[in-house]
Structures are given as structure tokens and as C-alpha cells.
């Protein structure tokens, strides 16, 4: 699998990473996660991304693959008071959350820890950034970052404190391509993309049951891309290749509890980069249709 230099870090990351939300929320078994992550690592994936609030995700990852810790880069997120009797973004909470993540993930260091979608107001106060900087100084994490979108992400990029940005980019979510990614590239930040196939919101031809994908469904009705009328695997391939063709993107995390889906997504990339004409047509359609309120989705 193709690997890319992750900004100014010393990491060469696989273009596909594993997103750990689904294994937590769908209550995957340890055996499932062992099979899923074992096969992914064997195939060349080397980025695992999770968060403190993804229920059992961190613990499952720690139990399943901590014995292969040298085979992957480990990203997690902090900020939400899941399981703590403290308010979100409290500095004490963040310190305790980072230590708990290390225990759950069965590791003595993280490769990147991202602040998990806090507001620009919280970022500007500075305490949350200071907590991450102390964690980096103590060797708990090698790099620090911000996970989020829109104006808060722009502030996080421009403040100069972070090594990494995790943000949404896909065929139905292109604000970051102009708003934050050029600045991130200029500053040598690594960029990991979430929701890279827009939750495949078009896959059934009907509005998704999950409200999480409703915004993308509604946008795609207006965008009306021709390629979405093709075979589903072909349309997903185009969507994924689009995201990985965006300048400044280093890796895209795909969440799944199904090992077959991970293998299929990896296969879809074998066709190589998206032709420039196709990439440009998707960008042009977005620029022609997108409303001013079509901001990045968390």
C-alpha cells in the first residue's frame, strides 16, 4: 500500500488508516477486532485512529494488537468527559483522559493525540493546548494535533501549536480544501482525513436511517454527480480516490467492523490516482453548487 510522508514528522503513513469508532459503537468482539486489525496490518496499513469516547474501541485495540506496537502509528483523541465526572475540556480531565488512553491502548506512548473538536473559544484560552504540550514533553505522545473543522480548525492550524490536523474531506465536504489544507501544508502539518467517502450516503438510493449522514445525503442531492449513478463499488472508489487526490492529504481513515470491507477499500485504490479531469469536474461541481453554509462536518 502506498505510503506518504506525514508532514514534517518522521512518519511514513499508509494512505488508508483504520478508524476505530465503529468497533466501539457496534460492540465488536475481541476476536473480530483481532482478525480485522491483524489482516489490515499484514496488508500494509499502519495508522490506527481512535478516541476516548468511542466506547470500548481503545480497549479492544489495546488487547488486539498491542503486541505489534512497532507495526503501526497510534492516534487517539481527547476532550470529552466520557466516564469522568468532570466537564469537557477541563485541563484535569484531559490529563486523566490521556493517561487512561495509554492504559486502555496498552502502550506507553501515542504517536499523535488530537484535541477532539473543541471550539475556537476553548482553543484561544490556551489551557487545552498546554496540557497536550506537557504530554508531549513527558513522552506520552510524540506529536499533538487538532481534530475538527471550519473556523476552529483554521485557528488550530494558524496558531502554530500543532503537528497534525484531522479534518473532514470528501465529495460532499470540501470546505477544508480551500480553508485549512493550504495553511496546514505551508506549516508542514500532517493531515489525516475523516469521513473520506461521505459515509457512502448515496449507497441505498434513499435517505440514510442514521442522522449522522443526513447532511451529506442532502448535499449530494444538489451536487448530483454523474459518477454516483454508477455501480456502487465504482462510485465508492471514485469518492475515495477523490479524497486521496486532494493536495495536502496524507492518510484517510476508514471505519469498519467488517474485515471484508477494509480489504475491498484497499483494492479500490489499486487503480491509482483519480484522473485530473475527473478530480477537477468534482471540484468544479462543488464550487458551482455549494452554499455558504456548507461547512465542514464533524
C-alpha positions in Angstrom: 0.0 0.0 0.0 1.2 3.5 -0.9 2.8 5.5 2.0 3.2 9.2 2.3 5.4 11.4 4.4 3.2 12.8 7.2 4.0 16.5 7.1 7.2 17.4 9.0 7.1 14.3 11.3 9.2 11.2 10.9 6.2 9.1 10.0 5.6 7.4 6.6 1.9 6.7 6.8 -0.3 4.3 4.7 -2.8 6.2 2.6 -5.6 4.2 4.3 -5.8 4.2 8.0 -8.2 2.4 10.4 -10.9 4.4 12.2 -11.9 2.9 15.5 -15.3 4.3 16.1 -17.4 1.5 14.6 -15.8 -1.3 16.6 -16.6 0.6 19.8 -20.1 1.7 18.9 -21.1 -1.6 17.3 -19.7 -3.6 20.2 -17.4 -5.7 18.1 -15.9 -8.8 19.8 -12.2 -9.1 20.6 -11.9 -11.9 18.1 -13.4 -9.7 15.3 -11.0 -6.9 16.1 -8.0 -9.2 16.2 -9.0 -10.5 12.7 -9.8 -7.1 11.4 -6.7 -5.3 12.5 -4.4 -8.3 12.1 -5.3 -8.6 8.4 -5.1 -4.8 7.9 -1.6 -4.6 9.4 -0.5 -7.6 7.4 -1.7 -5.9 4.2 0.4 -2.7 4.9 -2.0 -0.4 6.9 0.0 1.3 9.6 -2.3 4.0 11.0 -4.9 3.3 13.7 -7.1 6.2 14.8 -9.5 6.1 17.8 -10.8 8.3 20.6 -11.6 8.4 24.3 -15.3 8.5 23.6 -15.6 5.5 21.2 -16.9 3.3 23.9 -14.7 0.1 24.0 -12.6 1.0 21.0 -9.4 1.9 22.8 -9.5 -1.2 25.0 -10.2 -3.5 22.0 -7.3 -2.1 20.0 -5.0 -2.4 23.0 -5.9 -6.1 23.6 -5.9 -7.0 19.9 -2.7 -5.5 18.6 -0.5 -4.0 21.3 1.9 -6.9 20.8 2.5 -5.5 17.3 3.1 -1.9 18.5 6.1 -1.4 16.3 3.9 -2.1 13.2 1.6 0.9 13.4 1.2 4.5 14.3 -1.4 5.1 17.0 -3.6 8.2 17.1 -6.2 9.0 19.7 -8.3 12.0 20.7 -9.2 13.6 24.0 -11.6 16.2 25.3 -14.9 14.6 26.1 -15.7 13.6 29.6 -16.7 10.1 28.8 -16.5 8.2 32.0 -15.2 11.1 34.1 -17.1 13.3 36.5 -15.5 16.4 35.1 -16.6 18.9 32.4 -15.5 18.6 28.8 -12.2 20.4 28.1 -11.2 20.7 31.8 -7.4 20.5 31.9 -7.5 17.9 34.7 -9.9 15.9 32.6 -7.5 16.0 29.7 -4.6 14.8 31.7 -6.6 11.9 33.2 -8.0 11.0 29.8 -4.6 10.8 28.2 -3.3 8.6 30.9 -6.4 6.4 30.7 -6.0 6.1 26.9 -2.4 4.9 27.4 -3.6 2.2 29.8 -6.5 1.2 27.6 -4.3 1.0 24.5 -1.7 -0.9 26.4 1.1 1.3 25.3 3.5 3.8 27.0 3.3 6.4 24.2 1.0 7.7 21.5 2.2 8.8 18.1 -0.4 11.6 17.9 -3.0 12.8 20.3 -5.6 15.2 18.9 -7.9 17.6 20.7 -11.3 16.3 19.9 -13.3 19.0 18.1 -13.2 21.7 20.8 -14.4 25.2 19.9 -12.2 28.1 18.8 -13.1 29.8 22.1 -11.6 26.9 24.1 -8.5 26.8 21.9 -7.9 30.5 22.3 -7.9 30.2 26.1 -4.8 28.0 25.7 -5.1 25.6 28.6 -6.0 22.6 26.5 -3.1 23.2 24.2 -0.8 23.5 27.2 -2.0 20.1 28.5 -1.1 18.5 25.2 2.3 20.2 25.1 3.1 18.9 28.6 2.1 15.4 27.5 4.5 15.7 24.5 7.3 17.0 26.8 6.8 14.0 29.1 6.9 11.5 26.2 3.3 10.4 26.4 2.8 11.4 22.8 5.3 12.1 20.1 3.1 14.7 18.3 0.0 16.7 19.0 -2.9 17.8 16.9 -6.4 19.2 16.5 -9.4 17.2 15.2 -12.2 19.3 13.8 -13.5 21.6 11.1 -14.4 25.1 9.9 -13.1 28.2 11.8 -11.9 26.3 14.8 -9.7 24.1 12.6 -8.4 27.2 10.8 -7.4 28.8 14.2 -5.7 25.5 15.3 -3.7 25.4 12.1 -2.6 29.1 12.2 -1.8 29.2 15.9 1.3 27.1 15.2 1.0 24.8 18.2 0.1 21.6 16.4 1.9 19.0 14.3 -1.3 17.3 12.9 -4.8 18.1 11.7 -7.6 15.7 11.5 -10.5 17.0 9.4 -13.4 16.0 7.1 -12.8 16.0 3.4 -14.9 14.1 0.8 -17.1 14.7 -2.3 -19.8 16.3 -0.1 -17.5 18.1 2.3 -14.9 20.3 0.5 -14.6 23.4 2.7 -11.2 22.3 4.1 -9.6 22.1 0.6 -9.6 25.8 0.4 -10.0 26.9 4.1 -7.4 24.9 6.1 -5.4 22.5 3.9 -3.2 25.1 2.2 -2.2 26.6 5.5 -1.6 23.2 7.0 0.7 22.3 4.1 2.6 25.6 4.4 3.2 24.8 8.1 4.3 21.2 7.4 1.4 19.6 9.3 0.4 16.1 8.8 -3.2 15.7 7.6 -5.5 12.8 8.4 -8.9 12.8 6.8 -12.1 11.5 8.4 -15.3 10.6 6.6 -13.4 10.1 3.3 -16.3 8.6 1.4 -19.1 10.8 2.9 -20.4 7.8 4.8 -21.5 6.4 1.4 -24.7 8.4 2.0 -25.9 7.6 -1.5 -25.5 3.8 -1.3 -29.1 2.8 -0.9 -30.6 5.4 -3.1 -32.7 6.6 -0.1 -32.1 9.0 2.8 -29.9 7.1 5.3 -31.5 6.0 8.6 -28.6 7.4 10.6 -28.9 11.2 11.1 -25.1 11.3 11.0 -25.2 11.0 7.2 -28.3 13.2 6.5 -26.3 16.4 5.7 -24.2 14.6 3.2 -27.3 12.9 1.6 -29.0 16.3 1.2 -25.8 17.9 -0.3 -25.4 15.0 -2.7 -29.0 15.5 -4.0 -27.9 19.0 -5.1 -24.5 18.1 -6.3 -26.0 15.2 -8.4 -22.6 13.8 -9.5 -22.9 11.6 -12.6 -20.5 9.0 -11.1 -22.8 8.3 -8.2 -25.2 6.7 -10.7 -22.6 4.0 -11.5 -22.1 0.7 -9.8 -21.7 1.2 -6.0 -18.2 -0.2 -5.8 -17.2 2.1 -8.7 -18.8 5.1 -7.1 -17.2 4.4 -3.8 -13.8 4.0 -5.5 -14.2 7.4 -7.2 -15.1 9.0 -3.9 -12.2 7.5 -2.0 -9.7 8.3 -4.8 -11.0 11.9 -4.9 -10.2 12.4 -1.2 -6.8 10.9 -1.5 -6.1 13.1 -4.6 -6.7 16.3 -2.6 -3.3 18.2 -2.2 -2.1 18.0 1.4 -3.9 14.9 2.4 -1.7 12.1 3.8 -4.0 9.4 5.0 -7.7 8.7 5.1 -9.3 6.8 8.0 -12.0 4.3 7.2 -14.1 3.0 10.0 -15.5 -0.6 9.8 -16.1 -3.6 11.9 -16.1 -5.8 8.8 -12.7 -7.2 7.6 -14.0 -7.7 4.1 -14.9 -4.0 3.8 -11.3 -3.0 4.7 -9.9 -5.4 2.1 -12.3 -4.0 -0.5 -11.4 -0.4 0.2 -7.8 -1.2 -0.2 -8.5 -3.0 -3.5 -10.4 0.1 -4.8 -7.2 2.1 -4.7 -5.3 -0.2 -7.0 -6.5 1.9 -10.0 -4.2 4.6 -8.8 -4.8 8.4 -8.6 -8.0 9.8 -9.9 -7.6 11.3 -13.4 -7.1 15.0 -13.2 -10.1 15.7 -15.4 -12.4 13.7 -13.0 -11.0 15.4 -9.9 -11.4 18.8 -11.5 -15.0 18.1 -12.5 -15.9 17.2 -8.9 -14.3 20.4 -7.6 -16.0 22.5 -10.3 -19.4 21.0 -9.4 -18.8 21.7 -5.7 -17.8 25.3 -6.5 -20.9 25.8 -8.6 -23.4 24.3 -6.2 -22.1 24.5 -2.6 -23.9 27.0 -0.4 -22.1 29.4 2.0 -23.4 27.3 4.9 -21.9 24.0 3.6 -19.2 24.0 6.2 -17.0 21.1 7.3 -18.9 18.4 9.2 -17.6 16.9 12.4 
